Amino acid sequence: MDLARSPLAVSFPELPAIGGVTLRVARAHYKNWDRCDLTLVELAPDTSVAGVFTKSACASSEVELGREQVKLGQARALVVNAGNSNAFTGHRGRETVEQIMAQVAGALDCEPSDVFVSSTGVIGVPLPKDKARAGIDAALEAQPCGWRDATDAIGTTDTFAKGAGASAIVGETRVELAGIIKGSGMIAPDMATMLGYVFTDAAVEPAFLQEMLDKANAATFSCITVDGDTSTSDTVLVFATGIAGNATLAGWDDAGANAFYAALLEVCRTLAQLVVRDGEGAQKFIEIAVSGAESDDSARRVGLAIANSPLVKTAIAGSDANWGRVVMAVGKAGEPADRDRLSIGFGGTWAAKDGQPLPDYDEGPVAEHLAGQEIRMDVDLGIGEGRATVWTCDLTHGYISINADYRS
């Protein structure tokens, strides 16, 4: 399936090299395409790991194993397969994942539990053991590559490669972070998104790394949606190699902990927004800022009700300032709201205040704003101090075309 580059695409950035991280790619031929579809990342011994995974009850074996592996807090390798999600494949799918883990562990002289595996693509087709074995062999023999090649190899319906980097001063040591992600459809915040990986040379205790990732996830990956559908394979992992040599971060009171978290948050936010920008068929990037809610969590749920509404998304696609659809979405969210305190605006222009349209409302500036590609929506519930920002995209005919032909 040849997909046109998203009009919201962002150029792949220059990402820093991360000490203790070696990237390789190979062709496992999981799908009939002429490209690499396997990324192998070798990590330095004693690398800390943290992760968040889909809450889907039909999660893949990769996710089920990863949920247990991450509790051990250590990683030596990551394998990402594209073209086949290996989900809903029973014991055959799990056996292939365990084979991959054992094969890589044997090559790196580590425990199989130190090898994390992710797969993405069509659901319901077992990952072939022979292709998996050959693909890992090829990756182990391949020359190291850069971030862009590693990112291209994990994509499916992605139309552009997505990456983000940041740095922080921890104590007196500069540490680097680099993140890559894939995702375009089947995107809804039920922990995180698609497949995302952040690497840093900082030294961070696993438990504290997990705490920071959980916090960052709540404000980034769990605040995006493309289509309201939660994947069976959603995974976000953070790996900290410790090669930078900083005093190990173990709590918020440690020197540089807040600076490191700010860098991690920046990387996660950028990656999350890039996924929305590559939403299947997307023509517009939409930011929805909700304020005046009963709580921050309530504000987020209201924002997602708006962001997931096909009526709202198609109105934005058509540059239609139909704020009545926003009223509808707020009302169905199941969160505390007061019709007579609700205010709605687009692009800095209020269309309705305190439960009714403004008498001098001029739709001209709103229509001009909605004709663009970067859309801002403000919703003030007027009942509390809770606030949240979520991100989504419009819904176009392109989404139907992509998904109608997904398996071909």
C-alpha positions in Angstrom: 0.0 0.0 0.0 1.6 3.3 -1.2 0.7 6.1 1.2 1.1 9.8 0.5 3.2 11.7 3.0 1.0 13.4 5.6 0.6 17.1 5.0 1.3 17.5 8.7 4.6 15.7 8.5 7.6 16.9 10.4 11.2 16.3 9.2 13.1 13.6 11.1 15.5 15.4 13.6 19.1 15.0 14.2 19.2 12.7 17.2 22.1 12.3 19.6 24.1 9.1 19.8 23.3 7.4 23.1 26.1 5.6 24.8 25.4 1.9 25.3 22.9 1.8 22.5 23.7 0.0 19.2 21.0 -0.1 16.4 20.8 -2.6 13.6 18.1 -3.4 11.0 17.3 -6.4 8.8 14.8 -7.9 6.5 12.7 -10.7 8.0 10.2 -10.6 5.2 7.2 -10.6 7.5 5.2 -8.9 4.7 5.6 -8.7 1.0 7.5 -5.5 0.8 11.0 -4.4 -0.3 12.3 -2.9 3.0 13.8 -3.7 6.3 11.1 -4.8 8.8 13.1 -5.8 11.9 15.0 -3.5 14.3 17.4 -4.9 16.8 18.7 -2.7 19.6 21.6 -3.9 21.7 21.8 -2.3 25.1 24.7 -2.0 27.6 24.7 -4.4 30.5 22.8 -3.2 33.6 20.5 -1.0 31.5 17.4 0.1 33.4 14.0 -0.2 31.8 10.5 1.1 32.4 7.4 0.5 30.4 3.7 1.1 29.9 1.5 -1.3 27.9 -2.0 -1.5 26.4 -4.8 -2.4 28.7 -6.4 -4.4 25.9 -7.8 -7.8 27.1 -6.7 -9.2 23.7 -3.1 -8.1 24.0 -0.3 -9.9 22.1 2.2 -12.3 23.7 4.8 -9.7 23.3 2.8 -7.4 25.6 2.0 -10.1 28.1 5.6 -11.1 28.4 6.7 -7.4 28.5 4.4 -6.6 31.4 6.3 -9.2 33.4 9.8 -8.5 32.1 9.6 -4.8 33.0 9.0 -5.6 36.6 12.6 -7.0 36.7 13.9 -3.6 35.7 16.8 -4.7 33.5 17.2 -4.9 29.7 20.0 -6.0 27.2 18.1 -5.8 23.9 15.0 -4.8 22.1 13.6 -6.4 19.0 10.8 -4.8 17.0 9.0 -6.6 14.1 6.9 -4.8 11.6 4.2 -6.2 9.2 2.8 -8.8 11.6 1.4 -8.0 15.1 1.5 -11.6 16.2 -1.6 -10.8 18.3 -4.5 -13.3 18.7 -2.2 -16.1 17.7 -2.3 -18.3 20.8 0.5 -20.6 21.9 2.1 -20.4 18.4 2.7 -16.7 18.6 4.1 -17.0 22.1 6.5 -19.7 21.1 7.9 -17.5 18.4 8.4 -14.6 20.8 10.2 -16.9 23.3 12.3 -18.2 20.4 13.4 -14.7 19.6 14.2 -13.9 23.2 16.3 -17.0 23.6 18.1 -16.5 20.3 19.1 -12.9 21.1 20.0 -13.8 24.7 22.3 -16.6 23.5 24.1 -14.1 21.2 24.4 -11.5 23.9 25.1 -13.8 26.8 22.1 -12.6 28.9 18.9 -13.9 30.3 15.9 -14.2 27.8 13.9 -11.9 30.2 16.4 -9.2 29.3 15.3 -9.2 25.7 12.1 -7.2 25.0 10.1 -7.9 21.8 7.4 -5.8 20.1 5.5 -6.6 16.9 3.1 -4.5 14.9 1.0 -5.2 11.8 -1.9 -7.5 10.9 -3.7 -9.2 13.8 -4.4 -12.9 13.7 -1.4 -14.3 11.8 1.3 -16.1 13.8 4.8 -14.7 13.4 6.6 -17.4 11.4 9.4 -19.0 13.4 11.7 -19.6 10.4 11.4 -15.9 9.3 11.9 -14.8 12.9 15.1 -16.9 13.2 16.5 -15.8 9.9 15.7 -12.2 10.6 17.5 -12.2 13.9 20.5 -13.9 12.4 20.6 -11.2 9.7 20.2 -8.4 12.3 23.0 -9.8 14.5 25.4 -9.8 11.5 24.3 -6.4 10.2 26.4 -3.2 10.5 25.2 -0.7 13.1 22.8 1.9 11.7 21.4 5.3 12.6 18.1 6.4 14.2 16.4 7.0 10.9 16.9 3.5 9.5 15.8 2.0 12.8 12.7 4.1 12.8 11.8 3.3 9.2 12.0 -0.4 9.9 9.3 -0.4 12.6 6.7 1.5 10.6 3.5 0.1 9.0 1.0 2.7 7.7 3.3 5.5 8.9 3.9 8.1 6.2 7.0 9.7 7.8 9.6 8.7 10.4 9.1 10.1 13.8 11.8 10.9 16.4 12.6 13.4 19.2 15.6 14.2 21.3 16.5 16.3 24.4 19.2 16.7 26.9 19.5 17.6 30.6 22.1 18.4 33.2 22.0 15.8 36.0 24.3 17.0 38.8 27.2 18.2 36.7 26.7 15.7 33.9 25.0 16.3 30.6 22.8 13.4 29.6 21.1 12.8 26.3 17.7 11.3 25.3 16.5 10.1 21.9 13.1 8.6 21.1 11.5 7.0 18.1 7.9 5.9 17.6 5.6 4.4 15.1 1.8 4.9 14.8 -0.8 6.3 12.5 -4.1 4.4 13.1 -5.7 2.3 15.8 -4.6 5.0 18.2 -6.5 5.7 21.5 -5.1 6.4 24.9 -5.6 3.3 27.0 -2.1 3.5 28.5 0.0 4.9 25.7 0.2 4.5 22.0 1.5 2.2 19.3 5.2 1.4 19.7 7.5 4.0 21.2 11.0 3.8 22.6 13.1 6.3 24.5 16.8 5.8 25.1 19.0 7.7 27.5 22.6 7.5 28.7 21.5 8.7 32.1 21.8 6.4 35.2 18.3 6.0 36.7 17.0 3.4 39.1 14.3 1.2 37.4 11.6 2.0 40.0 12.1 5.7 39.7 12.3 5.5 35.9 9.0 3.7 35.9 7.5 6.4 38.2 8.7 9.1 35.8 7.4 7.3 32.7 4.0 6.8 34.3 3.8 10.5 35.0 4.9 11.5 31.6 2.6 9.0 29.9 -0.4 10.5 31.7 0.3 13.9 30.1 1.3 12.8 26.7 0.6 9.4 25.2 -2.6 9.0 27.1 -3.8 12.4 25.8 -3.8 11.5 22.1 -6.4 9.8 19.9 -6.7 9.3 16.2 -9.7 6.9 15.9 -10.7 5.8 19.4 -9.4 2.3 18.9 -6.9 0.8 21.3 -4.3 -1.5 19.8 -3.5 -5.1 21.0 0.2 -4.2 20.9 0.6 -0.7 22.4 4.0 -0.4 24.1 6.2 2.4 25.3 9.6 1.5 26.8 12.3 3.7 28.3 15.9 2.4 28.5 18.6 4.1 30.7 22.1 2.7 30.0 23.9 4.7 32.7 26.9 5.3 30.4 26.9 9.1 31.0 28.2 8.4 34.5 25.9 10.7 36.5 25.1 9.9 40.1 22.2 7.4 39.8 18.8 9.1 40.0 16.6 7.3 42.6 14.1 10.0 43.7 12.7 13.5 43.1 15.1 15.0 45.6 18.2 13.9 43.7 20.1 16.6 41.9 19.0 16.9 38.3 15.9 14.7 38.7 13.5 17.4 37.7 15.6 18.4 34.8 15.8 14.8 33.5 12.0 14.4 33.9 11.4 17.7 32.0 13.6 16.3 29.1 11.7 13.0 29.2 8.4 14.8 29.2 9.5 16.8 26.2 10.5 13.8 24.2 7.2 11.9 25.1 5.1 14.9 24.2 6.8 15.4 20.9 6.5 11.7 19.9 2.8 11.6 20.9 2.0 14.7 18.8 3.9 13.3 15.8 1.6 10.2 15.9 -1.4 12.5 15.7 0.2 14.4 12.8 0.4 11.1 10.9 -3.1 10.0 11.7 -4.4 8.0 8.9 -5.9 10.4 6.3 -5.3 13.4 8.6 -5.3 16.9 7.1 -5.5 18.9 10.3 -3.8 18.7 13.7 -6.2 19.6 16.5 -5.4 20.7 20.1 -8.2 20.7 22.5 -7.7 22.6 25.8 -10.3 21.9 28.5 -10.5 24.1 31.6 -12.9 24.7 34.4 -13.5 21.0 35.0 -14.1 19.3 38.3 -10.6 17.7 38.2 -7.7 17.3 35.8 -8.8 13.7 35.1 -12.3 14.8 34.4 -11.0 17.5 32.0 -9.0 14.9 30.2 -12.0 12.6 29.8 -14.1 15.5 28.4 -11.3 16.4 26.0 -11.1 12.8 24.7 -14.9 12.7 24.3 -14.6 15.7 22.0 -11.5 14.4 20.3 -13.1 11.0 19.6 -16.4 12.3 18.2 -16.7 11.5 14.5 -19.1 14.5 14.2 -16.6 16.9 15.7 -13.7 15.4 13.6 -15.6 15.6 10.3 -16.8 19.1 11.0 -13.1 20.2 11.5 -12.3 18.3 8.3 -14.8 20.4 6.5 -13.7 23.6 8.2 -17.2 23.9 9.7 -17.4 26.0 12.9 -20.2 23.8 14.2 -19.7 24.3 17.9 -23.0 22.6 18.6 -21.2 19.3 18.0 -18.7 20.2 20.8 -21.7 20.8 23.1 -22.9 17.3 22.2 -19.6 15.7 23.0 -19.3 17.5 26.3 -22.8 16.3 27.2 -22.1 12.7 26.4 -18.7 12.5 28.2 -20.3 11.3 31.5 -18.4 14.0 33.4 -19.8 16.8 35.6 -20.8 19.7 33.4 -23.3 22.6 33.6 -24.9 23.7 30.3 -25.3 27.3 31.5 -21.6 27.7 32.4 -20.1 26.1 29.2 -17.9 28.2 26.9 -16.5 27.2 23.5 -13.9 28.8 21.3 -11.8 28.2 18.2 -8.4 29.8 17.5 -8.7 32.3 20.3 -12.2 33.4 19.4 -15.1 32.6 21.7 -18.2 31.4 19.9 -20.3 30.7 23.0 -20.0 31.9 26.6 -21.9 30.7 29.7 -24.2 28.4 27.9 -25.2 30.5 25.0 -23.9 32.0 21.7 -22.3 35.5 22.0 -24.6 38.1 20.6 -21.7 39.7 18.6 -20.2 36.5 17.5 -18.4 36.9 14.2 -17.8 33.5 12.5 -15.3 35.0 10.0 -12.1 34.7 12.2 -13.2 31.2 13.3 -13.8 30.0 9.7 -10.4 31.4 8.7 -8.7 29.5 11.6 -10.5 26.3 10.8 -9.3 26.5 7.1 -5.8 26.0 8.3 -3.9 22.9 9.4 -3.2 23.7 13.0 -6.5 23.9 14.9 -7.0 25.1 18.5 -10.2 24.5 20.4 -10.9 25.9 23.9 -13.6 24.4 26.2 -14.3 26.0 29.6 -16.7 24.0 31.8 -16.8 26.8 34.4 -17.3 24.5 37.4 -13.8 23.9 38.8 -10.0 24.2 38.5 -9.4 21.0 36.5 -7.6 21.3 33.1 -6.1 19.1 30.5 -4.9 19.3 26.9 -5.5 16.5 24.4 -4.5 16.1 20.7 -6.3 14.6 17.8 -6.7 15.0 14.0 -9.6 15.3 11.7 -11.5 12.4 10.1 -11.4 12.3 6.3 -12.1 9.9 3.4 -8.4 8.9 3.6 -9.0 7.1 6.8 -11.5 4.8 5.1 -9.3 4.2 2.1 -6.3 3.2 4.2 -8.2 0.8 6.5 -10.3 -0.8 3.8 -7.1 -1.9 2.1 -5.0 -2.6 5.2 -4.3 -6.3 4.7 -3.5 -6.0 1.0 
